[in-house]
């Protein structure tokens, strides 16, 4: 080997990038005056792509592998100037390495609430948050659009931009979607995939692929959540009138157990309140039309409204009525009806109420009696006598509109006649 051959071998380069960080997207390989020697070895490892830039233009893109750089391998860099020593001259080029692995666990969320119109709740404001993952799928596009001459391009330089793109597209998508708000939680995975596909075109414009978009939560304002919690609590308690009466009676009982702290005026007021509640309940049961709203709700095509626990609820589809605890006595209304009616009076709702088969002919009628403040039953007629049935005892059985005194029920006349009258008073 001659002197010049030995001297020329000193210019052989090894061009590679070993990344010890987990947040670097692009790195520019540093060389003095960007001179890369002829015959240099380029090593591109798995999960990397190398982009050559010559005189401000992208010359070539190298996938994982080892390459020897020469004019044959880089035909686009063809005009090379001779070096004054006579060796193969170096060429000036910049090498950008791109990390093509998947960058995970980046957060996204709504900076401000999104206002949408829900089919059940009407206009509501909601917030959403989750995380996303991305990777570089077009290094040349990313270099032109965002990296430019940045020698060290990291995830924090692009994460805000990607998050804003996600939020803009998510807000537009969720505003057009017709999924009821109460059903969104069961569709988080499918919704995230739909939004990801819708956003992908925007990401591709900067050379990025959105590999995953997860929705962790979609929430309502605190005041709306509290109102929904109250509505759920009312549904769990059932009859609010009976619950209020029970709570009031418990309070009176506790007050009576503390003689030194009793307040006659307060107890009287509470007793009157109970009486008023009982009267209101009886009036509502006898004439529910008086408690209904005077003005029907605004029409909603094909939607139903119901009136329960002194509240107007809706609109609901016909399939959602059963989920709201619809009974044959529930008052309902929809566009086209003149007034509220019981659900059992609406022919198109009759299929929601299963028809109970009539009792067998041989089945003995079951009776109930109200004795000493307690409801006792079911009982047959013989058991009624054993329980101390009198003419003034209130009884009830299937087919009766309400409780009646035993003396008013023809079927019980034989039982009452067999009971001897009370002894005469001694003078």
C-alpha positions in Angstrom: 0.0 0.0 0.0 1.4 3.4 -1.1 1.6 6.6 1.0 -1.4 8.1 -0.7 -3.4 5.0 -0.2 -2.7 5.0 3.5 -3.5 8.7 3.7 -6.7 8.3 1.9 -7.9 5.5 4.2 -7.9 8.0 7.1 -11.0 9.7 5.7 -13.3 6.7 5.9 -16.3 7.6 8.1 -18.8 5.6 10.1 -22.1 7.3 10.2 -24.6 6.0 12.8 -26.9 7.2 15.6 -27.2 5.5 19.0 -30.2 7.1 20.9 -30.2 6.7 24.7 -33.3 8.9 25.1 -37.0 7.9 24.7 -38.3 11.2 23.4 -36.0 12.1 20.4 -37.8 12.0 17.0 -35.0 13.3 14.7 -31.2 13.9 15.1 -28.9 15.6 12.6 -25.5 13.8 12.3 -22.8 16.3 13.0 -19.7 16.5 10.7 -17.3 19.4 10.3 -18.6 21.5 7.4 -21.0 18.7 6.7 -18.2 16.8 4.8 -18.8 13.1 4.3 -16.0 11.1 2.8 -16.3 8.9 -0.2 -16.7 5.3 0.9 -18.1 6.2 4.3 -20.2 3.5 6.0 -23.8 4.4 6.9 -25.5 2.2 9.5 -29.2 2.5 9.9 -30.6 0.3 12.8 -34.1 -1.2 13.2 -36.6 1.5 14.1 -34.6 4.2 12.2 -34.6 5.9 8.8 -31.8 8.1 7.5 -32.5 11.1 5.2 -29.7 12.7 3.1 -30.0 16.4 2.3 -27.7 18.0 -0.3 -27.7 21.7 -1.1 -31.2 22.1 0.5 -32.8 19.2 -1.3 -33.6 15.7 -0.1 -31.2 13.4 -1.9 -32.1 10.0 -0.6 -33.9 8.0 2.1 -32.2 4.9 3.6 -34.1 2.2 5.5 -32.5 -0.1 8.1 -29.2 -1.7 6.9 -25.5 -0.9 6.2 -24.5 1.2 3.1 -21.2 2.3 1.5 -21.6 5.9 0.3 -20.4 6.7 -3.2 -21.5 8.4 -6.4 -22.9 5.1 -7.5 -25.1 4.8 -4.4 -26.0 8.4 -4.4 -26.6 9.2 -8.1 -28.5 12.4 -7.3 -25.3 13.9 -5.9 -23.4 13.8 -9.1 -21.5 17.1 -9.4 -18.5 16.6 -7.1 -15.5 18.9 -7.1 -12.0 17.5 -7.2 -9.9 17.8 -4.1 -6.5 19.5 -4.3 -4.7 16.3 -3.0 -6.1 14.3 -5.9 -8.1 11.8 -3.8 -11.8 11.1 -4.2 -13.2 14.3 -2.8 -15.6 14.5 0.0 -19.2 15.6 -0.7 -21.2 18.0 1.5 -24.4 16.6 2.8 -26.5 16.6 5.9 -27.8 13.3 7.4 -30.9 13.3 9.5 -31.8 10.2 11.5 -35.5 9.6 12.3 -36.8 7.4 15.1 -39.7 5.3 13.7 -40.7 3.6 16.9 -44.1 4.2 18.5 -44.2 7.0 21.0 -46.8 6.2 23.6 -48.8 7.7 26.5 -49.2 11.3 25.4 -52.1 13.0 27.0 -55.0 14.9 25.4 -57.9 16.7 26.9 -60.4 19.6 26.4 -59.1 22.9 27.5 -62.7 24.2 27.5 -66.0 22.4 27.6 -67.6 21.3 24.3 -71.3 22.2 23.9 -73.4 19.5 22.2 -77.1 18.8 21.8 -78.0 15.5 23.4 -81.2 13.7 22.4 -82.2 13.1 26.0 -80.7 16.0 28.0 -80.8 18.7 25.4 -77.8 21.2 25.2 -75.0 20.1 27.6 -71.4 21.0 28.1 -68.9 18.1 28.4 -65.2 17.5 28.8 -63.1 14.6 27.6 -59.6 13.4 28.1 -57.4 10.4 27.3 -54.1 9.5 25.7 -52.7 8.8 22.3 -49.7 7.2 20.5 -47.9 8.1 17.3 -44.9 7.4 15.1 -43.1 8.8 12.1 -44.3 7.2 8.8 -43.0 9.7 6.3 -39.6 11.2 7.3 -39.3 13.3 4.2 -42.7 15.0 4.8 -41.9 15.6 8.5 -38.5 17.1 7.7 -40.0 19.5 5.2 -43.0 20.5 7.3 -41.8 20.6 10.9 -38.1 19.6 11.5 -36.5 21.9 8.9 -32.9 22.6 10.2 -33.6 21.5 13.8 -30.6 19.4 14.8 -32.4 17.7 17.7 -36.2 17.4 17.3 -38.0 15.9 20.3 -41.5 15.0 21.2 -42.2 18.1 23.4 -41.8 20.2 20.3 -44.7 18.5 18.5 -47.0 17.1 21.2 -48.9 20.4 21.7 -49.5 20.6 18.0 -50.7 17.0 17.8 -53.0 17.5 20.8 -54.6 20.6 19.3 -55.3 18.7 16.1 -56.9 15.9 18.1 -59.1 18.2 20.0 -60.3 20.1 17.0 -61.3 17.0 15.1 -62.7 15.4 18.3 -65.0 18.4 19.0 -66.2 18.4 15.4 -66.8 14.6 15.4 -68.6 14.4 18.7 -70.9 17.3 17.7 -72.0 15.4 14.6 -72.4 12.0 16.4 -75.9 11.0 17.5 -75.0 8.5 20.3 -76.9 9.4 23.5 -74.7 10.7 26.2 -75.7 8.0 28.6 -74.5 5.3 26.1 -71.0 6.8 25.4 -69.3 5.0 28.2 -70.0 1.6 26.7 -68.5 2.8 23.3 -65.2 4.4 24.4 -63.1 1.9 22.4 -65.1 2.0 19.2 -65.5 5.8 19.5 -61.7 6.3 19.9 -61.0 4.2 16.8 -63.5 6.2 14.8 -62.0 9.5 15.9 -58.5 8.1 15.1 -59.4 7.2 11.6 -61.1 10.6 11.1 -58.0 12.5 12.3 -55.4 10.3 10.4 -55.6 12.4 7.3 -54.6 15.6 9.2 -51.6 13.8 10.8 -50.5 12.4 7.4 -50.0 15.9 6.2 -47.0 16.3 8.5 -45.6 12.7 8.1 -47.1 11.4 11.4 -49.3 8.3 11.9 -51.7 8.3 14.8 -51.4 4.7 15.9 -53.9 4.8 18.9 -56.4 7.1 20.4 -57.9 6.2 23.8 -60.8 7.9 25.5 -60.5 7.6 29.2 -63.5 9.7 30.3 -66.2 12.0 29.0 -67.7 14.0 31.9 -70.5 16.5 32.5 -70.2 19.7 34.5 -70.4 19.1 38.3 -73.9 20.7 38.7 -75.3 18.4 36.0 -73.7 15.3 37.6 -75.3 16.3 40.9 -78.7 16.6 39.3 -78.3 13.2 37.7 -77.3 11.7 41.0 -80.4 13.1 42.6 -82.5 11.7 39.8 -81.0 8.3 40.3 -81.5 8.5 44.1 -85.2 9.3 43.6 -85.5 6.3 41.4 -83.9 4.1 44.0 -86.1 5.4 46.8 -89.3 4.8 44.8 -92.4 6.6 46.2 -91.0 9.9 47.5 -94.3 10.7 49.4 -94.1 7.4 51.4 -90.4 8.0 52.0 -91.0 11.6 53.3 -93.8 10.3 55.6 -91.6 7.6 57.0 -88.7 10.0 57.7 -91.1 12.5 59.4 -92.6 9.7 61.6 -89.1 8.6 62.6 -88.3 12.1 63.6 -91.4 12.4 65.8 -90.7 9.0 67.4 -87.1 10.1 68.3 -88.4 13.4 69.7 -90.9 11.5 71.9 -88.1 9.4 73.3 -86.5 12.6 74.7 -89.0 14.1 77.1 -86.8 17.0 78.1 -86.3 18.2 74.5 -89.8 17.8 73.2 -91.4 20.8 71.6 -95.2 20.7 71.4 -95.5 23.4 68.7 -92.9 21.6 66.5 -94.6 18.3 66.9 -97.9 19.8 66.1 -96.5 21.4 62.9 -94.9 18.1 61.9 -98.2 16.3 62.5 -100.0 18.8 60.3 -97.3 18.4 57.6 -97.9 14.6 57.6 -101.6 15.1 57.3 -101.2 17.5 54.4 -98.9 15.1 52.6 -101.4 12.2 53.1 -104.2 14.4 51.8 -102.2 15.5 48.8 -101.3 11.8 48.1 -104.9 10.8 48.2 -105.9 13.6 46.0 -103.3 12.7 43.5 -104.3 9.1 43.5 -108.0 10.0 43.0 -107.5 12.7 40.4 -104.0 12.6 38.8 -105.0 14.9 36.0 -105.0 17.8 38.5 -101.3 17.4 39.2 -100.2 17.3 35.6 -98.5 20.3 33.9 -101.0 22.8 32.4 -98.9 23.3 29.3 -97.6 20.2 27.4 -93.9 20.1 26.6 -92.7 21.3 23.2 -93.3 18.7 20.5 -90.5 16.3 19.6 -91.2 14.1 16.6 -92.0 10.5 17.7 -90.9 11.2 21.3 -92.8 10.5 24.5 -92.9 12.4 27.8 -93.9 10.9 31.1 -95.0 12.4 34.4 -93.6 10.6 37.5 -93.1 11.7 41.1 -94.4 15.2 40.3 -91.7 15.5 37.6 -92.0 15.8 33.8 -89.4 13.6 32.1 -88.5 13.1 28.5 -88.3 13.0 25.6 -88.0 9.3 25.3 -88.3 6.8 22.4 -91.0 4.2 22.7 -88.3 1.6 23.6 -86.9 3.8 26.4 -90.3 4.1 28.2 -90.0 0.7 29.9 -86.5 1.7 31.2 -88.1 4.7 33.0 -90.4 2.4 35.1 -93.5 2.9 32.9 -96.7 1.4 34.4 -100.3 1.3 33.0 -101.2 4.2 35.3 -98.2 6.4 34.3 -99.4 9.6 32.6 -97.9 10.1 29.1 -98.0 12.6 26.3 -96.5 13.1 22.8 -97.1 15.5 19.9 -100.6 15.2 18.5 -102.3 14.4 21.8 -104.7 16.9 23.3 -103.9 16.1 26.9 -102.1 13.7 29.2 -103.4 10.1 29.4 -102.7 7.0 31.3 -100.3 4.6 29.3 -102.9 1.9 29.4 -105.3 4.1 27.4 -102.8 4.4 24.5 -103.2 1.5 22.0 -99.6 1.7 20.7 -98.2 1.3 24.2 -100.3 -1.8 25.2 -97.5 -4.1 24.0 -95.3 -2.8 26.8 -97.5 -4.3 29.5 -97.7 -8.1 29.7 -101.2 -9.4 30.1 -101.5 -11.4 33.3 -103.5 -14.6 32.9 -106.8 -14.8 34.9 -106.7 -16.9 38.0 -107.9 -20.5 37.7 -111.6 -21.0 38.5 -110.8 -23.1 41.5 -108.4 -20.6 43.0 -109.8 -19.2 46.3 -110.1 -15.4 46.5 -107.4 -13.8 48.6 -108.4 -11.1 51.1 -106.5 -8.4 53.0 -107.6 -6.6 56.1 -106.3 -3.5 57.8 -106.2 -4.0 61.6 -104.5 -2.0 64.3 -102.6 0.1 61.8 -101.2 -2.9 59.9 -102.1 -4.6 56.6 -102.7 -8.4 57.1 -103.0 -10.9 54.3 -103.4 -12.6 52.0 -106.2 -14.5 53.9 -109.2 -16.7 53.0 -112.6 -16.0 54.4 -112.2 -18.5 57.2 -108.9 -16.8 58.3 -110.6 -13.4 58.2 -112.9 -14.5 61.1 -109.9 -15.9 63.0 -108.2 -12.5 62.7 -111.1 -10.8 64.5 -113.1 -9.5 61.5 -115.8 -7.0 62.5 -118.3 -4.9 60.6 -116.0 -1.9 60.7 -112.9 -3.7 59.7 -111.5 -2.4 56.3 -110.9 -5.1 53.8 -109.8 -5.4 50.2 -109.5 -8.1 47.5 -108.9 -8.2 43.7 -111.5 -6.4 41.7 -112.3 -3.8 44.4 -111.5 -0.2 43.6 -110.4 0.6 47.2 -110.7 -0.5 50.8 -114.2 -0.9 52.2 -115.7 -1.8 55.5 -116.6 -5.4 55.9 -120.3 -4.5 56.3 -120.3 -3.0 52.8 -119.0 -6.2 51.1 -121.8 -8.6 50.2 -119.5 -11.6 50.1 -118.7 -11.2 53.8 -122.3 -10.9 55.0 -122.4 -14.6 56.1 -119.3 -14.1 58.2 -120.6 -11.1 59.9 -124.0 -12.6 60.6 -122.4 -15.6 62.3 -120.7 -13.2 64.8 -122.9 -12.6 67.9 -123.6 -8.9 68.6 -121.9 -7.2 71.5 -123.6 -7.8 74.9 -126.0 -5.1 76.1 -124.6 -2.4 78.3 -125.4 -2.9 82.0 -127.4 0.0 83.5 
